Amino acid sequence: METSLGLFLLSVIGISLTGAMLPGPMTAATIAKGYGSKNAGALIAVGHGVIELPLIAAIYLGVGHFLGLPLVVSIIYIAGGVALFYLWFPNVSHCQ
């Protein structure tokens, strides 16, 4: 299946806009740090880009096919269950 680069870039812009429009931790950090430094916004954007660019590359390269393999799905399910248990157990162990 051939993918158009223009369609891909349009998708990236759309996904990025939905993340930028929602207030969240990035917005809070930008506002909080923006008072102390005039370069804070640019530094936060660069830091965010360091995380986003590999994810965009993974989407473009078709990592979704790999993530759809039954073995990989099972590993993700097990890792998610372990993470939930790790977060749940300390909270429940303090209950009387």
mmCIF file as gemmi writes it, N, C-alpha and C atoms, coordinates in Angstrom:
data_model
loop_
_atom_site.group_PDB
_atom_site.id
_atom_site.type_symbol
_atom_site.label_atom_id
_atom_site.label_alt_id
_atom_site.label_comp_id
_atom_site.label_asym_id
_atom_site.label_entity_id
_atom_site.label_seq_id
_atom_site.pdbx_PDB_ins_code
_atom_site.Cartn_x
_atom_site.Cartn_y
_atom_site.Cartn_z
_atom_site.occupancy
_atom_site.B_iso_or_equiv
_atom_site.pdbx_formal_charge
_atom_site.auth_seq_id
_atom_site.auth_asym_id
_atom_site.pdbx_PDB_model_num
ATOM 1 N N . MET Axp A 1 ? 0.839 -1.172 0 1 0 ? 1 A 1
ATOM 2 C CA . MET Axp A 1 ? 0 0 0 1 0 ? 1 A 1
ATOM 3 C C . MET Axp A 1 ? 0.886 1.238 0 1 0 ? 1 A 1
ATOM 4 N N . GLU Axp A 2 ? 0.707 2.092 -0.985 1 0 ? 2 A 1
ATOM 5 C CA . GLU Axp A 2 ? 1.525 3.288 -1.108 1 0 ? 2 A 1
ATOM 6 C C . GLU Axp A 2 ? 0.902 4.43 -0.317 1 0 ? 2 A 1
ATOM 7 N N . THR Axp A 3 ? 1.729 5.135 0.432 1 0 ? 3 A 1
ATOM 8 C CA . THR Axp A 3 ? 1.246 6.23 1.264 1 0 ? 3 A 1
ATOM 9 C C . THR Axp A 3 ? 1.743 7.55 0.702 1 0 ? 3 A 1
ATOM 10 N N . SER Axp A 4 ? 0.867 8.514 0.618 1 0 ? 4 A 1
ATOM 11 C CA . SER Axp A 4 ? 1.23 9.84 0.147 1 0 ? 4 A 1
ATOM 12 C C . SER Axp A 4 ? 1.903 10.613 1.277 1 0 ? 4 A 1
ATOM 13 N N . LEU Axp A 5 ? 3.036 11.236 0.976 1 0 ? 5 A 1
ATOM 14 C CA . LEU Axp A 5 ? 3.75 12.016 1.98 1 0 ? 5 A 1
ATOM 15 C C . LEU Axp A 5 ? 2.914 13.206 2.431 1 0 ? 5 A 1
ATOM 16 N N . GLY Axp A 6 ? 2.179 13.813 1.515 1 0 ? 6 A 1
ATOM 17 C CA . GLY Axp A 6 ? 1.316 14.938 1.872 1 0 ? 6 A 1
ATOM 18 C C . GLY Axp A 6 ? 0.238 14.538 2.856 1 0 ? 6 A 1
ATOM 19 N N . LEU Axp A 7 ? -0.376 13.384 2.628 1 0 ? 7 A 1
ATOM 20 C CA . LEU Axp A 7 ? -1.405 12.891 3.543 1 0 ? 7 A 1
ATOM 21 C C . LEU Axp A 7 ? -0.804 12.587 4.91 1 0 ? 7 A 1
ATOM 22 N N . PHE Axp A 8 ? 0.399 12.016 4.905 1 0 ? 8 A 1
ATOM 23 C CA . PHE Axp A 8 ? 1.086 11.731 6.163 1 0 ? 8 A 1
ATOM 24 C C . PHE Axp A 8 ? 1.358 13.018 6.938 1 0 ? 8 A 1
ATOM 25 N N . LEU Axp A 9 ? 1.891 14.033 6.25 1 0 ? 9 A 1
ATOM 26 C CA . LEU Axp A 9 ? 2.188 15.301 6.923 1 0 ? 9 A 1
ATOM 27 C C . LEU Axp A 9 ? 0.919 15.97 7.426 1 0 ? 9 A 1
ATOM 28 N N . LEU Axp A 10 ? -0.158 15.874 6.661 1 0 ? 10 A 1
ATOM 29 C CA . LEU Axp A 10 ? -1.434 16.43 7.103 1 0 ? 10 A 1
ATOM 30 C C . LEU Axp A 10 ? -1.919 15.717 8.365 1 0 ? 10 A 1
ATOM 31 N N . SER Axp A 11 ? -1.734 14.409 8.419 1 0 ? 11 A 1
ATOM 32 C CA . SER Axp A 11 ? -2.112 13.641 9.61 1 0 ? 11 A 1
ATOM 33 C C . SER Axp A 11 ? -1.275 14.061 10.816 1 0 ? 11 A 1
ATOM 34 N N . VAL Axp A 12 ? 0.021 14.252 10.607 1 0 ? 12 A 1
ATOM 35 C CA . VAL Axp A 12 ? 0.905 14.678 11.695 1 0 ? 12 A 1
ATOM 36 C C . VAL Axp A 12 ? 0.475 16.042 12.221 1 0 ? 12 A 1
ATOM 37 N N . ILE Axp A 13 ? 0.156 16.961 11.316 1 0 ? 13 A 1
ATOM 38 C CA . ILE Axp A 13 ? -0.286 18.296 11.732 1 0 ? 13 A 1
ATOM 39 C C . ILE Axp A 13 ? -1.589 18.195 12.517 1 0 ? 13 A 1
ATOM 40 N N . GLY Axp A 14 ? -2.526 17.389 12.038 1 0 ? 14 A 1
ATOM 41 C CA . GLY Axp A 14 ? -3.804 17.226 12.733 1 0 ? 14 A 1
ATOM 42 C C . GLY Axp A 14 ? -3.645 16.642 14.116 1 0 ? 14 A 1
ATOM 43 N N . ILE Axp A 15 ? -2.817 15.618 14.225 1 0 ? 15 A 1
ATOM 44 C CA . ILE Axp A 15 ? -2.579 14.992 15.529 1 0 ? 15 A 1
ATOM 45 C C . ILE Axp A 15 ? -1.877 15.975 16.465 1 0 ? 15 A 1
ATOM 46 N N . SER Axp A 16 ? -0.92 16.713 15.941 1 0 ? 16 A 1
ATOM 47 C CA . SER Axp A 16 ? -0.198 17.691 16.76 1 0 ? 16 A 1
ATOM 48 C C . SER Axp A 16 ? -1.118 18.796 17.251 1 0 ? 16 A 1
ATOM 49 N N . LEU Axp A 17 ? -2.028 19.247 16.394 1 0 ? 17 A 1
ATOM 50 C CA . LEU Axp A 17 ? -2.952 20.304 16.802 1 0 ? 17 A 1
ATOM 51 C C . LEU Axp A 17 ? -3.886 19.835 17.91 1 0 ? 17 A 1
ATOM 52 N N . THR Axp A 18 ? -4.342 18.599 17.835 1 0 ? 18 A 1
ATOM 53 C CA . THR Axp A 18 ? -5.237 18.119 18.888 1 0 ? 18 A 1
ATOM 54 C C . THR Axp A 18 ? -4.513 18.069 20.222 1 0 ? 18 A 1
ATOM 55 N N . GLY Axp A 19 ? -3.234 17.739 20.218 1 0 ? 19 A 1
ATOM 56 C CA . GLY Axp A 19 ? -2.463 17.747 21.452 1 0 ? 19 A 1
ATOM 57 C C . GLY Axp A 19 ? -2.189 19.151 21.95 1 0 ? 19 A 1
ATOM 58 N N . ALA Axp A 20 ? -2.001 20.091 21.037 1 0 ? 20 A 1
ATOM 59 C CA . ALA Axp A 20 ? -1.69 21.466 21.431 1 0 ? 20 A 1
ATOM 60 C C . ALA Axp A 20 ? -2.92 22.205 21.94 1 0 ? 20 A 1
ATOM 61 N N . MET Axp A 21 ? -4.094 21.823 21.48 1 0 ? 21 A 1
ATOM 62 C CA . MET Axp A 21 ? -5.304 22.529 21.879 1 0 ? 21 A 1
ATOM 63 C C . MET Axp A 21 ? -5.78 22.134 23.273 1 0 ? 21 A 1
ATOM 64 N N . LEU Axp A 22 ? -5.403 20.966 23.733 1 0 ? 22 A 1
ATOM 65 C CA . LEU Axp A 22 ? -5.853 20.503 25.044 1 0 ? 22 A 1
ATOM 66 C C . LEU Axp A 22 ? -4.884 20.962 26.126 1 0 ? 22 A 1
ATOM 67 N N . PRO Axp A 23 ? -5.379 21.66 27.14 1 0 ? 23 A 1
ATOM 68 C CA . PRO Axp A 23 ? -4.469 22.037 28.225 1 0 ? 23 A 1
ATOM 69 C C . PRO Axp A 23 ? -4.071 20.795 29.01 1 0 ? 23 A 1
ATOM 70 N N . GLY Axp A 24 ? -2.828 20.741 29.367 1 0 ? 24 A 1
ATOM 71 C CA . GLY Axp A 24 ? -2.336 19.584 30.1 1 0 ? 24 A 1
ATOM 72 C C . GLY Axp A 24 ? -0.992 19.891 30.72 1 0 ? 24 A 1
ATOM 73 N N . PRO Axp A 25 ? -0.204 18.864 30.995 1 0 ? 25 A 1
ATOM 74 C CA . PRO Axp A 25 ? 1.076 19.063 31.669 1 0 ? 25 A 1
ATOM 75 C C . PRO Axp A 25 ? 2.047 19.941 30.879 1 0 ? 25 A 1
ATOM 76 N N . MET Axp A 26 ? 2.044 19.798 29.543 1 0 ? 26 A 1
ATOM 77 C CA . MET Axp A 26 ? 2.945 20.631 28.739 1 0 ? 26 A 1
ATOM 78 C C . MET Axp A 26 ? 2.565 22.1 28.843 1 0 ? 26 A 1
ATOM 79 N N . THR Axp A 27 ? 1.279 22.38 28.792 1 0 ? 27 A 1
ATOM 80 C CA . THR Axp A 27 ? 0.819 23.764 28.913 1 0 ? 27 A 1
ATOM 81 C C . THR Axp A 27 ? 1.153 24.315 30.293 1 0 ? 27 A 1
ATOM 82 N N . ALA Axp A 28 ? 0.911 23.518 31.321 1 0 ? 28 A 1
ATOM 83 C CA . ALA Axp A 28 ? 1.199 23.956 32.689 1 0 ? 28 A 1
ATOM 84 C C . ALA Axp A 28 ? 2.693 24.22 32.878 1 0 ? 28 A 1
ATOM 85 N N . ALA Axp A 29 ? 3.535 23.344 32.347 1 0 ? 29 A 1
ATOM 86 C CA . ALA Axp A 29 ? 4.981 23.536 32.473 1 0 ? 29 A 1
ATOM 87 C C . ALA Axp A 29 ? 5.435 24.777 31.718 1 0 ? 29 A 1
ATOM 88 N N . THR Axp A 30 ? 4.874 24.999 30.551 1 0 ? 30 A 1
ATOM 89 C CA . THR Axp A 30 ? 5.244 26.175 29.763 1 0 ? 30 A 1
ATOM 90 C C . THR Axp A 30 ? 4.854 27.46 30.479 1 0 ? 30 A 1
ATOM 91 N N . ILE Axp A 31 ? 3.665 27.488 31.045 1 0 ? 31 A 1
ATOM 92 C CA . ILE Axp A 31 ? 3.216 28.68 31.775 1 0 ? 31 A 1
ATOM 93 C C . ILE Axp A 31 ? 4.064 28.889 33.027 1 0 ? 31 A 1
ATOM 94 N N . ALA Axp A 32 ? 4.301 27.816 33.781 1 0 ? 32 A 1
ATOM 95 C CA . ALA Axp A 32 ? 5.057 27.932 35.029 1 0 ? 32 A 1
ATOM 96 C C . ALA Axp A 32 ? 6.498 28.368 34.781 1 0 ? 32 A 1
ATOM 97 N N . LYS Axp A 33 ? 7.14 27.767 33.799 1 0 ? 33 A 1
ATOM 98 C CA . LYS Axp A 33 ? 8.545 28.085 33.531 1 0 ? 33 A 1
ATOM 99 C C . LYS Axp A 33 ? 8.695 29.368 32.717 1 0 ? 33 A 1
ATOM 100 N N . GLY Axp A 34 ? 7.653 29.751 31.999 1 0 ? 34 A 1
ATOM 101 C CA . GLY Axp A 34 ? 7.712 30.944 31.161 1 0 ? 34 A 1
ATOM 102 C C . GLY Axp A 34 ? 7.903 32.22 31.946 1 0 ? 34 A 1
ATOM 103 N N . TYR Axp A 35 ? 7.455 32.243 33.183 1 0 ? 35 A 1
ATOM 104 C CA . TYR Axp A 35 ? 7.635 33.425 34.021 1 0 ? 35 A 1
ATOM 105 C C . TYR Axp A 35 ? 9.1 33.623 34.398 1 0 ? 35 A 1
ATOM 106 N N . GLY Axp A 36 ? 9.838 32.548 34.519 1 0 ? 36 A 1
ATOM 107 C CA . GLY Axp A 36 ? 11.222 32.645 34.972 1 0 ? 36 A 1
ATOM 108 C C . GLY Axp A 36 ? 12.249 32.791 33.867 1 0 ? 36 A 1
ATOM 109 N N . SER Axp A 37 ? 11.935 32.359 32.666 1 0 ? 37 A 1
ATOM 110 C CA . SER Axp A 37 ? 12.915 32.38 31.586 1 0 ? 37 A 1
ATOM 111 C C . SER Axp A 37 ? 12.23 32.666 30.261 1 0 ? 37 A 1
ATOM 112 N N . LYS Axp A 38 ? 12.839 33.54 29.471 1 0 ? 38 A 1
ATOM 113 C CA . LYS Axp A 38 ? 12.243 33.85 28.172 1 0 ? 38 A 1
ATOM 114 C C . LYS Axp A 38 ? 12.463 32.727 27.159 1 0 ? 38 A 1
ATOM 115 N N . ASN Axp A 39 ? 13.386 31.825 27.432 1 0 ? 39 A 1
ATOM 116 C CA . ASN Axp A 39 ? 13.663 30.704 26.53 1 0 ? 39 A 1
ATOM 117 C C . ASN Axp A 39 ? 12.942 29.424 26.937 1 0 ? 39 A 1
ATOM 118 N N . ALA Axp A 40 ? 12.158 29.471 27.986 1 0 ? 40 A 1
ATOM 119 C CA . ALA Axp A 40 ? 11.529 28.258 28.513 1 0 ? 40 A 1
ATOM 120 C C . ALA Axp A 40 ? 10.616 27.602 27.485 1 0 ? 40 A 1
ATOM 121 N N . GLY Axp A 41 ? 9.82 28.387 26.786 1 0 ? 41 A 1
ATOM 122 C CA . GLY Axp A 41 ? 8.903 27.821 25.796 1 0 ? 41 A 1
ATOM 123 C C . GLY Axp A 41 ? 9.631 27.079 24.696 1 0 ? 41 A 1
ATOM 124 N N . ALA Axp A 42 ? 10.711 27.673 24.193 1 0 ? 42 A 1
ATOM 125 C CA . ALA Axp A 42 ? 11.49 27.029 23.134 1 0 ? 42 A 1
ATOM 126 C C . ALA Axp A 42 ? 12.139 25.745 23.639 1 0 ? 42 A 1
ATOM 127 N N . LEU Axp A 43 ? 12.669 25.785 24.851 1 0 ? 43 A 1
ATOM 128 C CA . LEU Axp A 43 ? 13.31 24.589 25.407 1 0 ? 43 A 1
ATOM 129 C C . LEU Axp A 43 ? 12.302 23.469 25.647 1 0 ? 43 A 1
ATOM 130 N N . ILE Axp A 44 ? 11.123 23.822 26.107 1 0 ? 44 A 1
ATOM 131 C CA . ILE Axp A 44 ? 10.081 22.815 26.316 1 0 ? 44 A 1
ATOM 132 C C . ILE Axp A 44 ? 9.647 22.227 24.978 1 0 ? 44 A 1
ATOM 133 N N . ALA Axp A 45 ? 9.53 23.065 23.953 1 0 ? 45 A 1
ATOM 134 C CA . ALA Axp A 45 ? 9.151 22.581 22.623 1 0 ? 45 A 1
ATOM 135 C C . ALA Axp A 45 ? 10.203 21.638 22.057 1 0 ? 45 A 1
ATOM 136 N N . VAL Axp A 46 ? 11.48 21.965 22.243 1 0 ? 46 A 1
ATOM 137 C CA . VAL Axp A 46 ? 12.555 21.085 21.768 1 0 ? 46 A 1
ATOM 138 C C . VAL Axp A 46 ? 12.521 19.756 22.521 1 0 ? 46 A 1
ATOM 139 N N . GLY Axp A 47 ? 12.338 19.818 23.828 1 0 ? 47 A 1
ATOM 140 C CA . GLY Axp A 47 ? 12.249 18.589 24.616 1 0 ? 47 A 1
ATOM 141 C C . GLY Axp A 47 ? 11.081 17.721 24.197 1 0 ? 47 A 1
ATOM 142 N N . HIS Axp A 48 ? 9.958 18.358 23.893 1 0 ? 48 A 1
ATOM 143 C CA . HIS Axp A 48 ? 8.789 17.616 23.426 1 0 ? 48 A 1
ATOM 144 C C . HIS Axp A 48 ? 9.059 17.005 22.051 1 0 ? 48 A 1
ATOM 145 N N . GLY Axp A 49 ? 9.758 17.751 21.2 1 0 ? 49 A 1
ATOM 146 C CA . GLY Axp A 49 ? 10.092 17.241 19.87 1 0 ? 49 A 1
ATOM 147 C C . GLY Axp A 49 ? 11.007 16.033 19.915 1 0 ? 49 A 1
ATOM 148 N N . VAL Axp A 50 ? 11.889 15.997 20.908 1 0 ? 50 A 1
ATOM 149 C CA . VAL Axp A 50 ? 12.793 14.851 21.062 1 0 ? 50 A 1
ATOM 150 C C . VAL Axp A 50 ? 11.993 13.569 21.27 1 0 ? 50 A 1
ATOM 151 N N . ILE Axp A 51 ? 10.857 13.673 21.937 1 0 ? 51 A 1
ATOM 152 C CA . ILE Axp A 51 ? 9.994 12.513 22.157 1 0 ? 51 A 1
ATOM 153 C C . ILE Axp A 51 ? 9.106 12.254 20.938 1 0 ? 51 A 1
ATOM 154 N N . GLU Axp A 52 ? 8.572 13.306 20.346 1 0 ? 52 A 1
ATOM 155 C CA . GLU Axp A 52 ? 7.607 13.163 19.254 1 0 ? 52 A 1
ATOM 156 C C . GLU Axp A 52 ? 8.228 12.644 17.957 1 0 ? 52 A 1
ATOM 157 N N . LEU Axp A 53 ? 9.406 13.117 17.597 1 0 ? 53 A 1
ATOM 158 C CA . LEU Axp A 53 ? 9.991 12.739 16.31 1 0 ? 53 A 1
ATOM 159 C C . LEU Axp A 53 ? 10.203 11.23 16.159 1 0 ? 53 A 1
ATOM 160 N N . PRO Axp A 54 ? 10.745 10.53 17.157 1 0 ? 54 A 1
ATOM 161 C CA . PRO Axp A 54 ? 10.848 9.074 17 1 0 ? 54 A 1
ATOM 162 C C . PRO Axp A 54 ? 9.479 8.389 16.884 1 0 ? 54 A 1
ATOM 163 N N . LEU Axp A 55 ? 8.469 8.913 17.579 1 0 ? 55 A 1
ATOM 164 C CA . LEU Axp A 55 ? 7.132 8.332 17.465 1 0 ? 55 A 1
ATOM 165 C C . LEU Axp A 55 ? 6.559 8.541 16.071 1 0 ? 55 A 1
ATOM 166 N N . ILE Axp A 56 ? 6.754 9.726 15.512 1 0 ? 56 A 1
ATOM 167 C CA . ILE Axp A 56 ? 6.286 10.004 14.154 1 0 ? 56 A 1
ATOM 168 C C . ILE Axp A 56 ? 7.011 9.104 13.162 1 0 ? 56 A 1
ATOM 169 N N . ALA Axp A 57 ? 8.32 8.934 13.339 1 0 ? 57 A 1
ATOM 170 C CA . ALA Axp A 57 ? 9.089 8.052 12.459 1 0 ? 57 A 1
ATOM 171 C C . ALA Axp A 57 ? 8.597 6.613 12.572 1 0 ? 57 A 1
ATOM 172 N N . ALA Axp A 58 ? 8.283 6.172 13.782 1 0 ? 58 A 1
ATOM 173 C CA . ALA Axp A 58 ? 7.783 4.806 13.978 1 0 ? 58 A 1
ATOM 174 C C . ALA Axp A 58 ? 6.448 4.611 13.269 1 0 ? 58 A 1
ATOM 175 N N . ILE Axp A 59 ? 5.574 5.614 13.354 1 0 ? 59 A 1
ATOM 176 C CA . ILE Axp A 59 ? 4.288 5.526 12.656 1 0 ? 59 A 1
ATOM 177 C C . ILE Axp A 59 ? 4.519 5.449 11.157 1 0 ? 59 A 1
ATOM 178 N N . TYR Axp A 60 ? 5.405 6.287 10.646 1 0 ? 60 A 1
ATOM 179 C CA . TYR Axp A 60 ? 5.674 6.328 9.211 1 0 ? 60 A 1
ATOM 180 C C . TYR Axp A 60 ? 6.284 5.019 8.72 1 0 ? 60 A 1
ATOM 181 N N . LEU Axp A 61 ? 7.135 4.421 9.526 1 0 ? 61 A 1
ATOM 182 C CA . LEU Axp A 61 ? 7.81 3.191 9.124 1 0 ? 61 A 1
ATOM 183 C C . LEU Axp A 61 ? 6.942 1.948 9.302 1 0 ? 61 A 1
ATOM 184 N N . GLY Axp A 62 ? 5.754 2.101 9.846 1 0 ? 62 A 1
ATOM 185 C CA . GLY Axp A 62 ? 4.828 0.983 9.928 1 0 ? 62 A 1
ATOM 186 C C . GLY Axp A 62 ? 5.001 0.089 11.136 1 0 ? 62 A 1
ATOM 187 N N . VAL Axp A 63 ? 5.353 0.639 12.259 1 0 ? 63 A 1
ATOM 188 C CA . VAL Axp A 63 ? 5.529 -0.151 13.473 1 0 ? 63 A 1
ATOM 189 C C . VAL Axp A 63 ? 4.199 -0.765 13.913 1 0 ? 63 A 1
ATOM 190 N N . GLY Axp A 64 ? 3.092 -0.203 13.435 1 0 ? 64 A 1
ATOM 191 C CA . GLY Axp A 64 ? 1.774 -0.736 13.778 1 0 ? 64 A 1
ATOM 192 C C . GLY Axp A 64 ? 1.615 -2.197 13.389 1 0 ? 64 A 1
ATOM 193 N N . HIS Axp A 65 ? 2.23 -2.59 12.277 1 0 ? 65 A 1
ATOM 194 C CA . HIS Axp A 65 ? 2.154 -4.001 11.872 1 0 ? 65 A 1
ATOM 195 C C . HIS Axp A 65 ? 2.852 -4.891 12.896 1 0 ? 65 A 1
ATOM 196 N N . PHE Axp A 66 ? 3.997 -4.427 13.399 1 0 ? 66 A 1
ATOM 197 C CA . PHE Axp A 66 ? 4.729 -5.175 14.421 1 0 ? 66 A 1
ATOM 198 C C . PHE Axp A 66 ? 3.921 -5.254 15.71 1 0 ? 66 A 1
ATOM 199 N N . LEU Axp A 67 ? 3.301 -4.133 16.092 1 0 ? 67 A 1
ATOM 200 C CA . LEU Axp A 67 ? 2.526 -4.108 17.328 1 0 ? 67 A 1
ATOM 201 C C . LEU Axp A 67 ? 1.257 -4.947 17.239 1 0 ? 67 A 1
ATOM 202 N N . GLY Axp A 68 ? 0.846 -5.304 16.036 1 0 ? 68 A 1
ATOM 203 C CA . GLY Axp A 68 ? -0.339 -6.128 15.854 1 0 ? 68 A 1
ATOM 204 C C . GLY Axp A 68 ? -0.071 -7.627 15.922 1 0 ? 68 A 1
ATOM 205 N N . LEU Axp A 69 ? 1.192 -8.022 15.997 1 0 ? 69 A 1
ATOM 206 C CA . LEU Axp A 69 ? 1.516 -9.446 16.091 1 0 ? 69 A 1
ATOM 207 C C . LEU Axp A 69 ? 0.996 -10.007 17.411 1 0 ? 69 A 1
ATOM 208 N N . PRO Axp A 70 ? 0.426 -11.218 17.386 1 0 ? 70 A 1
ATOM 209 C CA . PRO Axp A 70 ? -0.165 -11.787 18.602 1 0 ? 70 A 1
ATOM 210 C C . PRO Axp A 70 ? 0.806 -11.866 19.785 1 0 ? 70 A 1
ATOM 211 N N . LEU Axp A 71 ? 2.053 -12.233 19.541 1 0 ? 71 A 1
ATOM 212 C CA . LEU Axp A 71 ? 3.025 -12.318 20.633 1 0 ? 71 A 1
ATOM 213 C C . LEU Axp A 71 ? 3.276 -10.942 21.242 1 0 ? 71 A 1
ATOM 214 N N . VAL Axp A 72 ? 3.411 -9.935 20.411 1 0 ? 72 A 1
ATOM 215 C CA . VAL Axp A 72 ? 3.663 -8.575 20.901 1 0 ? 72 A 1
ATOM 216 C C . VAL Axp A 72 ? 2.458 -8.063 21.68 1 0 ? 72 A 1
ATOM 217 N N . VAL Axp A 73 ? 1.255 -8.339 21.188 1 0 ? 73 A 1
ATOM 218 C CA . VAL Axp A 73 ? 0.038 -7.925 21.892 1 0 ? 73 A 1
ATOM 219 C C . VAL Axp A 73 ? -0.017 -8.586 23.264 1 0 ? 73 A 1
ATOM 220 N N . SER Axp A 74 ? 0.316 -9.86 23.337 1 0 ? 74 A 1
ATOM 221 C CA . SER Axp A 74 ? 0.316 -10.563 24.624 1 0 ? 74 A 1
ATOM 222 C C . SER Axp A 74 ? 1.325 -9.958 25.593 1 0 ? 74 A 1
ATOM 223 N N . ILE Axp A 75 ? 2.508 -9.624 25.096 1 0 ? 75 A 1
ATOM 224 C CA . ILE Axp A 75 ? 3.53 -9.01 25.95 1 0 ? 75 A 1
ATOM 225 C C . ILE Axp A 75 ? 3.053 -7.652 26.464 1 0 ? 75 A 1
ATOM 226 N N . ILE Axp A 76 ? 2.401 -6.875 25.603 1 0 ? 76 A 1
ATOM 227 C CA . ILE Axp A 76 ? 1.874 -5.569 26.018 1 0 ? 76 A 1
ATOM 228 C C . ILE Axp A 76 ? 0.801 -5.749 27.084 1 0 ? 76 A 1
ATOM 229 N N . TYR Axp A 77 ? -0.09 -6.727 26.899 1 0 ? 77 A 1
ATOM 230 C CA . TYR Axp A 77 ? -1.138 -6.991 27.897 1 0 ? 77 A 1
ATOM 231 C C . TYR Axp A 77 ? -0.526 -7.36 29.246 1 0 ? 77 A 1
ATOM 232 N N . ILE Axp A 78 ? 0.456 -8.247 29.228 1 0 ? 78 A 1
ATOM 233 C CA . ILE Axp A 78 ? 1.087 -8.69 30.475 1 0 ? 78 A 1
ATOM 234 C C . ILE Axp A 78 ? 1.822 -7.528 31.14 1 0 ? 78 A 1
ATOM 235 N N . ALA Axp A 79 ? 2.557 -6.744 30.357 1 0 ? 79 A 1
ATOM 236 C CA . ALA Axp A 79 ? 3.274 -5.592 30.919 1 0 ? 79 A 1
ATOM 237 C C . ALA Axp A 79 ? 2.296 -4.582 31.509 1 0 ? 79 A 1
ATOM 238 N N . GLY Axp A 80 ? 1.167 -4.367 30.858 1 0 ? 80 A 1
ATOM 239 C CA . GLY Axp A 80 ? 0.151 -3.457 31.385 1 0 ? 80 A 1
ATOM 240 C C . GLY Axp A 80 ? -0.436 -3.966 32.685 1 0 ? 80 A 1
ATOM 241 N N . GLY Axp A 81 ? -0.693 -5.266 32.762 1 0 ? 81 A 1
ATOM 242 C CA . GLY Axp A 81 ? -1.213 -5.856 33.992 1 0 ? 81 A 1
ATOM 243 C C . GLY Axp A 81 ? -0.225 -5.75 35.138 1 0 ? 81 A 1
ATOM 244 N N . VAL Axp A 82 ? 1.044 -5.988 34.846 1 0 ? 82 A 1
ATOM 245 C CA . VAL Axp A 82 ? 2.083 -5.859 35.874 1 0 ? 82 A 1
ATOM 246 C C . VAL Axp A 82 ? 2.177 -4.411 36.346 1 0 ? 82 A 1
ATOM 247 N N . ALA Axp A 83 ? 2.1 -3.464 35.423 1 0 ? 83 A 1
ATOM 248 C CA . ALA Axp A 83 ? 2.164 -2.044 35.792 1 0 ? 83 A 1
ATOM 249 C C . ALA Axp A 83 ? 0.976 -1.654 36.664 1 0 ? 83 A 1
ATOM 250 N N . LEU Axp A 84 ? -0.215 -2.12 36.314 1 0 ? 84 A 1
ATOM 251 C CA . LEU Axp A 84 ? -1.392 -1.823 37.129 1 0 ? 84 A 1
ATOM 252 C C . LEU Axp A 84 ? -1.265 -2.423 38.526 1 0 ? 84 A 1
ATOM 253 N N . PHE Axp A 85 ? -0.772 -3.653 38.609 1 0 ? 85 A 1
ATOM 254 C CA . PHE Axp A 85 ? -0.572 -4.286 39.913 1 0 ? 85 A 1
ATOM 255 C C . PHE Axp A 85 ? 0.458 -3.512 40.727 1 0 ? 85 A 1
ATOM 256 N N . TYR Axp A 86 ? 1.525 -3.069 40.078 1 0 ? 86 A 1
ATOM 257 C CA . TYR Axp A 86 ? 2.577 -2.297 40.745 1 0 ? 86 A 1
ATOM 258 C C . TYR Axp A 86 ? 2.016 -0.998 41.32 1 0 ? 86 A 1
ATOM 259 N N . LEU Axp A 87 ? 1.102 -0.368 40.61 1 0 ? 87 A 1
ATOM 260 C CA . LEU Axp A 87 ? 0.49 0.864 41.104 1 0 ? 87 A 1
ATOM 261 C C . LEU Axp A 87 ? -0.586 0.588 42.155 1 0 ? 87 A 1
ATOM 262 N N . TRP Axp A 88 ? -1.268 -0.55 42.039 1 0 ? 88 A 1
ATOM 263 C CA . TRP Axp A 88 ? -2.379 -0.879 42.932 1 0 ? 88 A 1
ATOM 264 C C . TRP Axp A 88 ? -1.899 -1.375 44.287 1 0 ? 88 A 1
ATOM 265 N N . PHE Axp A 89 ? -0.912 -2.259 44.303 1 0 ? 89 A 1
ATOM 266 C CA . PHE Axp A 89 ? -0.534 -2.965 45.523 1 0 ? 89 A 1
ATOM 267 C C . PHE Axp A 89 ? -0.111 -2.044 46.664 1 0 ? 89 A 1
ATOM 268 N N . PRO Axp A 90 ? 0.763 -1.06 46.456 1 0 ? 90 A 1
ATOM 269 C CA . PRO Axp A 90 ? 1.139 -0.193 47.591 1 0 ? 90 A 1
ATOM 270 C C . PRO Axp A 90 ? -0.052 0.563 48.181 1 0 ? 90 A 1
ATOM 271 N N . ASN Axp A 91 ? -1.011 0.92 47.366 1 0 ? 91 A 1
ATOM 272 C CA . ASN Axp A 91 ? -2.183 1.639 47.868 1 0 ? 91 A 1
ATOM 273 C C . ASN Axp A 91 ? -3.075 0.739 48.709 1 0 ? 91 A 1
ATOM 274 N N . VAL Axp A 92 ? -3.25 -0.488 48.296 1 0 ? 92 A 1
ATOM 275 C CA . VAL Axp A 92 ? -4.124 -1.413 49.009 1 0 ? 92 A 1
ATOM 276 C C . VAL Axp A 92 ? -3.443 -1.937 50.27 1 0 ? 92 A 1
ATOM 277 N N . SER Axp A 93 ? -2.141 -2.082 50.254 1 0 ? 93 A 1
ATOM 278 C CA . SER Axp A 93 ? -1.441 -2.628 51.421 1 0 ? 93 A 1
ATOM 279 C C . SER Axp A 93 ? -1.509 -1.686 52.626 1 0 ? 93 A 1
ATOM 280 N N . HIS Axp A 94 ? -1.792 -0.408 52.404 1 0 ? 94 A 1
ATOM 281 C CA . HIS Axp A 94 ? -1.919 0.548 53.508 1 0 ? 94 A 1
ATOM 282 C C . HIS Axp A 94 ? -3.337 0.6 54.067 1 0 ? 94 A 1
ATOM 283 N N . CYS Axp A 95 ? -4.274 -0.029 53.4 1 0 ? 95 A 1
ATOM 284 C CA . CYS Axp A 95 ? -5.664 -0.029 53.885 1 0 ? 95 A 1
ATOM 285 C C . CYS Axp A 95 ? -5.79 -0.971 55.079 1 0 ? 95 A 1
ATOM 286 N N . GLN Axp A 96 ? -6.735 -0.654 55.954 1 0 ? 96 A 1
ATOM 287 C CA . GLN Axp A 96 ? -6.926 -1.502 57.132 1 0 ? 96 A 1
ATOM 288 C C . GLN Axp A 96 ? -8.058 -2.458 56.926 1 0 ? 96 A 1
